[in-house]
Amino acid sequence: MAFGQGMSTQFHVAFSGLGEALIMVYGGQTSLPFEGLPKGRQISLFPEDVDYLKDRIPEILRIAPESYGYLPVSAEGKEINRTVHGTTSEFGLMRTQVPQLGGRFLNADDVADGRKVAFIGWKVATDLFGGADAVGRTIVVNRVPFTVVGVLQKKIQDSMYQGPDADQIYLPFYSYRQLDNRRRINQIHIQPREASQSKLIESRVKTLLGRKYRFDPDDRYATSFWNTIEDAKEGQAIFKGIEIFLGIIGALTLLIGAVGVTNLMYAAAKERTKEIGIKLAIGARRRTIVGQFFLETVFVFAKGTFWGFVAAFNIVHLVRLAPINYESFGIEAYLLRPEFSLRIFIAYVAVLSVLCFLSGIFPALRASRANPIESLRYE
């Protein structure tokens, strides 16, 4: 159960590396004629669409444009090629762009003034500056110098586009436009005020863009959406199923142990048949016999449970000491972070309590129903 819950938690952590409650909007190509216009028209997004949507959809909490291109980047005699993005300050909050200590993400003044500053991924910093602090140093992007104001903190990320954020470079939107003179933008990022409003926002974006660019709002190819909120729900459901499956396996394992305890108590009752007969013959009540054998069962369970819990607790914490490789995130990151919780402990105790009762009550009842005369004759 600890491994199952750890996998569910790690999925949430890894998926949120892309962003929390995020909807991405892309342009497309019409597949339906509309108001006399033919199908096959290219629908592109432009910077002014950001304000157009934000002013008309009150359910939007944050919204940011993004353009990107693959450009040469150099610093201190080293040159690499990386995807360079142009965006705004709100992008950092939406896409979990957390800077390392001593740095920051792009702010509103950087964007408004078109400052030549850059926020870079930690792998970019390593490739260009080795182990040295990159903040305050200069990188040259497509022959234009930019000052590094922040380096991305290492994070787990299993959902992405254009590669992991560790390999990306982010510039203020209008500074990037000086490197790439295209008017259109690649996509728009939207964060709703409430996650439950994501589908409503999608519908309103289609309607508003359809009205502006004259295409049928029901045309699924005119615009496309990446709704990470819905994807997260589906992924969480899958991992919840894995968690339940592992819980069932754990319960069946305990059941096997309980069967062993039951057989042990049946054997103990048979070995002590004469003892039981003597107790019954001198006036012991049946509930006394039941209580005796049931308490012995509880003792066996308590001893096994204690050492089993100690072993499991230590195994889980030893596994958690294993480092996660942020450079090549894989399945090991899900398996190396099992976790205990109050919910797991309550489920564990509940299953054990039921099994303990069933394992002890039937041998105890059988022992208490013995005939004293027959028990005394037993050899």
C-alpha positions as MATLAB code, in Angstrom:
seq = 'MAFGQGMSTQFHVAFSGLGEALIMVYGGQTSLPFEGLPKGRQISLFPEDVDYLKDRIPEILRIAPESYGYLPVSAEGKEINRTVHGTTSEFGLMRTQVPQLGGRFLNADDVADGRKVAFIGWKVATDLFGGADAVGRTIVVNRVPFTVVGVLQKKIQDSMYQGPDADQIYLPFYSYRQLDNRRRINQIHIQPREASQSKLIESRVKTLLGRKYRFDPDDRYATSFWNTIEDAKEGQAIFKGIEIFLGIIGALTLLIGAVGVTNLMYAAAKERTKEIGIKLAIGARRRTIVGQFFLETVFVFAKGTFWGFVAAFNIVHLVRLAPINYESFGIEAYLLRPEFSLRIFIAYVAVLSVLCFLSGIFPALRASRANPIESLRYE';
ca = [
       0.000    0.000    0.000;
       2.900    2.357    0.730;
       4.339    1.772   -2.744;
       0.894    2.253   -4.305;
       0.298    5.566   -2.560;
       3.834    6.668   -3.359;
       3.223    6.064   -7.068;
      -0.001    8.108   -6.967;
       1.766   10.968   -5.185;
       4.720   10.895   -7.567;
       2.393   10.996  -10.559;
       0.844   14.204   -9.237;
       4.301   15.693   -8.560;
       5.641   14.679  -11.974;
       2.574   15.875  -13.880;
       2.486   19.195  -12.016;
       6.038   19.768  -13.301;
       4.323   20.928  -16.483;
       1.970   23.219  -14.561;
      -1.023   23.324  -12.259;
      -4.528   23.391  -13.793;
      -3.327   24.426  -17.242;
      -5.115   24.718  -20.582;
      -3.050   25.287  -23.734;
      -4.675   26.689  -26.875;
      -3.226   26.155  -30.361;
      -4.239   27.340  -33.801;
      -5.215   24.892  -36.527;
      -6.880   24.502  -39.899;
     -10.587   24.667  -40.592;
     -12.282   21.472  -41.738;
     -15.755   22.975  -42.251;
     -16.937   25.806  -44.527;
     -18.357   28.779  -42.626;
     -20.422   31.775  -43.819;
     -19.310   31.341  -47.412;
     -15.648   30.822  -46.507;
     -14.041   27.568  -47.676;
     -12.583   24.903  -45.426;
      -8.801   24.449  -45.194;
      -8.096   27.977  -43.933;
      -5.169   28.362  -41.506;
      -6.164   29.713  -38.086;
      -3.268   31.387  -36.269;
      -3.083   32.969  -32.828;
      -1.718   36.475  -32.213;
      -0.558   38.402  -29.118;
      -3.698   40.533  -29.031;
      -5.790   37.366  -28.577;
      -4.538   37.169  -24.984;
      -6.246   40.393  -23.909;
      -9.213   39.627  -26.147;
      -9.899   36.376  -24.274;
      -9.057   37.650  -20.800;
     -11.428   40.624  -21.103;
     -14.329   38.402  -22.162;
     -13.904   35.283  -20.015;
     -14.102   36.114  -16.284;
     -13.341   32.493  -15.338;
      -9.723   32.968  -16.474;
      -7.310   33.532  -13.571;
      -4.091   33.831  -15.561;
      -3.270   33.862  -19.265;
       0.025   34.138  -21.125;
       1.232   33.973  -24.742;
       4.168   31.844  -25.815;
       6.337   31.798  -28.914;
       9.418   29.652  -29.363;
      12.122   28.703  -31.808;
      15.268   26.591  -31.954;
      18.188   29.028  -31.798;
      21.968   29.045  -31.222;
      23.018   30.013  -27.694;
      26.591   30.695  -26.571;
      28.500   31.768  -23.477;
      32.196   31.825  -22.512;
      33.310   30.090  -25.688;
      30.687   27.318  -25.549;
      27.864   27.114  -28.061;
      24.703   24.993  -27.959;
      21.359   24.968  -29.739;
      18.261   25.143  -27.552;
      14.578   25.990  -27.737;
      14.152   29.649  -26.768;
      10.744   30.872  -25.574;
       9.211   34.320  -25.399;
       6.540   34.776  -22.742;
       5.315   36.912  -19.822;
       5.734   36.905  -16.057;
       2.486   34.975  -15.441;
       3.934   32.041  -17.366;
       6.281   31.299  -14.452;
       3.381   30.873  -12.009;
       1.368   28.747  -14.422;
       4.216   26.466  -15.464;
       5.905   25.959  -12.066;
       9.075   27.753  -13.118;
      10.625   27.916   -9.633;
      14.063   29.616   -9.592;
      17.042   28.427   -7.606;
      18.134   30.530   -4.638;
      19.617   33.843   -5.687;
      17.637   34.105   -8.918;
      14.145   34.883  -10.180;
      11.805   34.340  -13.090;
      10.908   37.072  -15.569;
       8.814   39.874  -14.056;
       6.296   42.345  -15.464;
       8.888   45.117  -15.894;
      11.157   42.789  -17.893;
       8.303   42.200  -20.337;
       7.005   45.781  -20.474;
      10.462   47.304  -21.001;
      11.733   44.576  -23.339;
      14.743   43.944  -21.120;
      17.529   41.692  -22.335;
      17.268   39.152  -19.514;
      16.869   35.376  -19.545;
      15.668   32.563  -17.285;
      17.372   29.262  -18.123;
      16.954   25.581  -17.273;
      19.491   23.934  -14.976;
      20.883   21.736  -17.781;
      21.447   24.826  -19.927;
      23.332   26.394  -17.010;
      25.461   23.251  -16.630;
      26.184   23.037  -20.366;
      27.248   26.684  -20.606;
      28.806   27.437  -17.222;
      29.632   24.054  -15.710;
      29.207   24.144  -11.949;
      29.544   27.929  -11.648;
      26.665   30.206  -10.640;
      24.968   31.378  -13.836;
      22.971   34.284  -12.342;
      24.364   37.615  -13.511;
      26.343   36.092  -16.385;
      25.731   36.816  -20.055;
      24.472   34.440  -22.723;
      24.243   35.276  -26.412;
      21.047   34.165  -28.131;
      21.130   34.425  -31.907;
      23.943   37.048  -31.612;
      22.019   39.160  -29.036;
      23.363   39.292  -25.432;
      21.043   38.539  -22.487;
      21.767   38.617  -18.752;
      20.755   35.512  -16.806;
      18.425   36.481  -13.926;
      17.478   32.989  -12.783;
      18.094   29.272  -13.157;
      15.287   26.721  -12.933;
      15.250   24.628   -9.772;
      15.474   20.886  -10.438;
      12.063   19.303  -10.682;
      10.397   16.055  -11.720;
       8.557   16.434  -15.021;
       6.977   13.699  -17.122;
       4.703   15.862  -19.340;
       6.248   18.391  -21.679;
       6.458   19.911  -25.142;
       9.651   20.931  -26.930;
      11.544   18.838  -24.349;
      11.949   19.133  -20.564;
      12.080   22.588  -18.984;
      15.653   21.858  -17.847;
      16.767   22.369  -21.483;
      14.760   25.536  -22.206;
      15.540   29.266  -22.219;
      12.860   31.880  -21.464;
      12.997   35.515  -22.571;
      10.579   38.435  -22.087;
       7.959   38.299  -24.813;
       8.870   41.540  -26.595;
      12.590   40.813  -26.356;
      11.999   37.477  -28.050;
       9.980   39.207  -30.791;
      13.178   41.033  -31.777;
      14.786   37.647  -32.476;
      11.771   36.179  -34.241;
       9.756   38.714  -36.223;
       6.725   36.456  -36.787;
       3.503   38.137  -35.668;
       1.744   34.904  -34.761;
       2.379   33.055  -31.536;
       2.655   29.313  -31.006;
       0.147   28.931  -28.185;
      -1.761   30.556  -25.345;
      -1.645   29.261  -21.763;
      -4.760   29.629  -19.607;
      -5.228   28.887  -15.915;
      -8.878   28.838  -14.748;
     -10.007   30.216  -11.402;
     -11.519   26.806  -10.645;
     -10.369   23.513  -12.171;
     -14.010   22.539  -12.691;
     -14.381   25.474  -15.139;
     -11.899   24.091  -17.670;
     -14.500   22.707  -20.089;
     -16.532   25.925  -19.873;
     -13.431   27.973  -20.714;
     -12.637   25.710  -23.673;
     -16.135   26.256  -25.047;
     -15.959   30.025  -24.615;
     -12.502   30.238  -26.205;
     -13.796   28.345  -29.261;
     -16.809   30.639  -29.512;
     -14.820   33.855  -29.159;
     -12.022   32.842  -31.533;
     -14.616   31.520  -33.974;
     -16.348   34.880  -33.920;
     -13.061   36.761  -34.410;
     -11.532   34.572  -37.119;
     -14.820   33.446  -38.686;
     -14.871   29.690  -38.262;
     -17.451   27.265  -36.899;
     -16.970   26.877  -33.103;
     -17.828   23.189  -33.530;
     -14.949   22.715  -35.975;
     -12.596   20.531  -33.916;
      -9.623   21.183  -36.219;
      -9.812   24.980  -36.335;
      -8.268   25.181  -32.861;
      -6.885   22.511  -30.563;
      -6.560   22.292  -26.795;
      -4.317   20.491  -24.355;
      -6.395   20.344  -21.199;
      -3.942   19.144  -18.558;
      -6.715   19.185  -15.938;
      -8.603   16.404  -17.709;
      -5.373   14.521  -18.451;
      -4.418   14.694  -14.773;
      -7.796   13.240  -13.777;
      -7.356   10.310  -16.163;
      -3.792    9.679  -15.032;
      -4.744    9.894  -11.369;
      -7.543    7.384  -11.947;
      -5.048    4.937  -13.503;
      -2.625    5.266  -10.603;
      -5.475    5.019   -8.119;
      -6.375    1.717   -9.761;
      -2.756    0.554   -9.362;
      -2.870    1.647   -5.726;
      -6.061   -0.339   -5.119;
      -4.599   -3.379   -6.899;
      -1.467   -3.309   -4.731;
      -3.677   -2.896   -1.665;
      -5.625   -6.010   -2.649;
      -2.371   -7.929   -3.145;
      -1.278   -6.815    0.321;
      -4.595   -7.870    1.851;
      -4.373  -11.305    0.178;
      -0.840  -11.678    1.532;
      -2.136  -10.981    5.028;
      -4.964  -13.447    4.397;
      -2.415  -16.183    3.664;
      -0.734  -15.401    6.975;
      -4.118  -15.460    8.728;
      -4.842  -18.930    7.320;
      -1.543  -20.081    8.801;
      -2.490  -18.654   12.195;
      -5.915  -20.343   12.010;
      -4.319  -23.705   11.319;
      -1.890  -23.088   14.164;
      -4.732  -22.422   16.603;
      -6.682  -25.488   15.421;
      -3.543  -27.568   16.065;
      -3.077  -25.940   19.477;
      -6.688  -26.698   20.410;
      -6.263  -30.340   19.373;
      -3.029  -30.744   21.323;
      -4.707  -29.351   24.448;
      -7.897  -31.354   24.190;
      -7.365  -33.015   27.588;
      -6.579  -29.638   29.190;
      -9.801  -28.210   27.769;
     -11.753  -31.229   29.074;
     -10.376  -30.779   32.603;
     -11.257  -27.076   32.623;
     -14.783  -27.789   31.426;
     -15.164  -30.658   33.919;
     -14.304  -28.465   36.913;
     -16.794  -25.785   35.859;
     -15.029  -23.486   33.420;
     -17.476  -21.646   31.189;
     -17.288  -21.908   27.447;
     -16.596  -18.186   27.153;
     -13.487  -18.703   29.280;
     -12.174  -21.241   26.761;
     -13.120  -18.935   23.873;
     -11.375  -15.993   25.551;
      -8.225  -18.040   26.214;
      -7.763  -19.173   22.627;
      -8.831  -15.835   21.173;
      -6.296  -13.965   23.304;
      -3.580  -16.374   22.158;
      -4.535  -15.592   18.551;
      -4.374  -11.867   19.274;
      -0.922  -12.328   20.805;
       0.357  -14.207   17.727;
      -1.065  -11.479   15.455;
       0.325   -8.668   17.621;
       3.821  -10.121   17.635;
       3.855  -10.780   13.878;
       2.230   -7.426   13.107;
       4.739   -5.487   15.196;
       7.809   -7.008   13.544;
       6.180   -6.874   10.114;
       5.378   -3.187   10.565;
       8.909   -2.423   11.789;
      10.406   -4.248    8.799;
       8.060   -2.544    6.288;
       8.599    0.902    7.837;
      12.373    0.565    7.605;
      12.279   -0.848    4.061;
      10.130    2.075    2.917;
      12.456    4.650    4.447;
      15.559    2.918    3.124;
      14.065    2.946   -0.381;
      13.280    6.660   -0.035;
      16.984    7.342    0.587;
      17.749    6.348   -3.019;
      18.307    9.508   -5.128;
      16.104   10.326   -8.101;
      17.881   11.012  -11.374;
      16.449   14.352  -12.525;
      18.432   14.163  -15.753;
      16.614   11.074  -17.093;
      13.341   10.772  -15.241;
      11.936    7.229  -15.455;
       9.842    4.594  -13.732;
      12.338    4.392  -10.865;
      11.179    7.827   -9.680;
       7.704    6.356   -9.083;
       9.011    3.239   -7.314;
      11.605    4.971   -5.133;
       9.164    7.150   -3.201;
       6.783    4.860   -1.240;
       5.060    6.584    1.649;
       3.142    5.713    4.778;
       0.073    7.713    5.747;
      -2.686    7.691    8.348;
      -5.071    6.339    5.698;
      -2.760    3.386    5.014;
      -2.315    2.717    8.733;
      -6.084    2.723    9.353;
      -6.682    0.361    6.409;
      -3.844   -1.859    7.624;
      -5.262   -2.072   11.164;
      -8.814   -2.636    9.867;
      -7.764   -5.560    7.637;
      -5.665   -7.087   10.419;
      -8.487   -6.726   12.945;
     -10.922   -8.591   10.705;
      -8.405  -11.329    9.925;
      -7.407  -11.638   13.576;
     -11.041  -12.060   14.623;
     -11.768  -14.652   11.928;
      -8.537  -16.533   12.609;
      -9.176  -16.772   16.331;
     -12.915  -17.102   16.761;
     -13.478  -20.368   14.877;
     -10.724  -22.418   16.598;
     -11.806  -20.922   19.930;
     -15.468  -21.818   19.383;
     -14.532  -25.325   18.320;
     -12.431  -25.783   21.458;
     -15.214  -24.462   23.712;
     -17.762  -26.903   22.270;
     -15.720  -29.956   23.157;
     -17.424  -32.677   25.217;
     -15.619  -32.827   28.607;
     -15.917  -36.639   28.877;
     -14.616  -37.249   25.362;
     -11.844  -34.678   25.923;
     -10.665  -36.455   29.076;
     -10.502  -39.768   27.177;
      -8.483  -38.180   24.339;
      -4.940  -39.520   23.952;
];
